[in-house]
Amino acid sequence: MATIQELKQKKCVPCEGGVPQLERDEARRLLNDLPGWDLSQDGKKISRQWVTKNFIAAVAFIQKVAELAEEEGHHPDLHLTGYRNLAIELTTHAIGGLSENDFVLAAKINDLPVDLK
């Protein structure tokens, strides 16, 4: 598996299934280089949370994430609560767990500017 820096240079590849899920140990290794992201208890998702400056900042960040997700063809679950608390979850739905695509997108999301509180 590639390093996070190498993943940032990659593009998500279409996944219609048939790709093996990443092993929990590999996901943990990759998370060591992804500040703020956590592995779910079942090892099938990674997630990160932000508290933005205000509602407008949260929506602006969601828009940046949405544009990136469209470019990559890999779409996260986005949750905005309490007007400025944003959570993003990544999983590869077609395989019911984590793939390299999830880490490619997470690494690129980490590089997006966000207006925090």
N, C-alpha and C positions, 0 to 999 in steps of 0.2 A: 504494500500500500504506500502511496505517495505521502510526502510531508504536506503540511498545511500550505506552505509557500508554493509547492508544486500544484496543489489542488486549486489555488487561486488562479493559476494559469490555464486550468482546464475549463471545459464547458460541460454542463450536464448532458448526459446522453439519454435518449428516450428509453424508457423502461416499461415494457408491457408484461413483465413477469419473466420467469426463467433465470433470473439472476440470483445467485445465493445472497442471503442476508450477511452483513458483516458480523463477525464474531464479537462478542462482548469485549474481549481483551483488545481487539483492534480498535473498536469504538472508544474505549477508555484511552488508548494511546493517542489517538487523534484529538481527543478532548483536552489532553494536556497542553496542546498548542492553540486551543480555542477558548480564550478567556470568556467567562460568563456563561458558557453553555454547560448543561447538565444532561446526564443520561437518565432516562426513565428507569424505574425499578425493573420493568420487564425487558429492558435493553432494546426496545423497538422504536424509541423516539429520542431525539435530543431537543432541548428547549432552552430558551433564554428569556429573561425579563428585563424590562427597562421601565424607569419612571421618568417620563418626559417633563419638560418645563410646564406644558399646558396641553389642552386638547388639540390646538392647532399644530403644535410641534409633534404630537403623537400621530395625527392624521398625515402630516407631511412625511414623517418617517415611513408610515404604512405605504404611502404612495411610492416612495423610493424602493421599498422592498417589493412592491407589486410590479414595478417596471423591471427590476432585476429578475424577479421570478419569471416574468414573461419572456425576457431575453434568454433565460436559461432553460425554459420549458419544464421547470420543476417548481411546484407551488406549495408553500407552507400553509399551515393553519395559523391564522392571525386572531388574537383575542385582545380587544381594547375594553378595559373596565375602569370604573372610577374616573373617567374622563382623561386620564393620562397614564394609566398603568397598562403597558403593552407586553404581551407574551407571544412568542413565536415558537411553534412546534414544527419540527421537521421529521418526516418519515417517508419512506417510499411505499405508497399505498399498494402498488401492484404486487409487491412481494411481502407485504405485511411486516416490514421491519426496515432496518437501516441499510442504505447502499452508499457508495462513494458520492453519489449526487447530493445527499443530505449534507455531507461535509464540505463539498464544493460550495454549495449555496450558503452554508453557515459562515464559512471563511469570507465570502464576498459580502455578506450582510455585515459582518464585523467591521468591514472597511467603510461602510456607509456613514456619512455624518448624521448625528442625531443631537437635537437640542435637549439636554437633560436638565433636571431641576437644579 
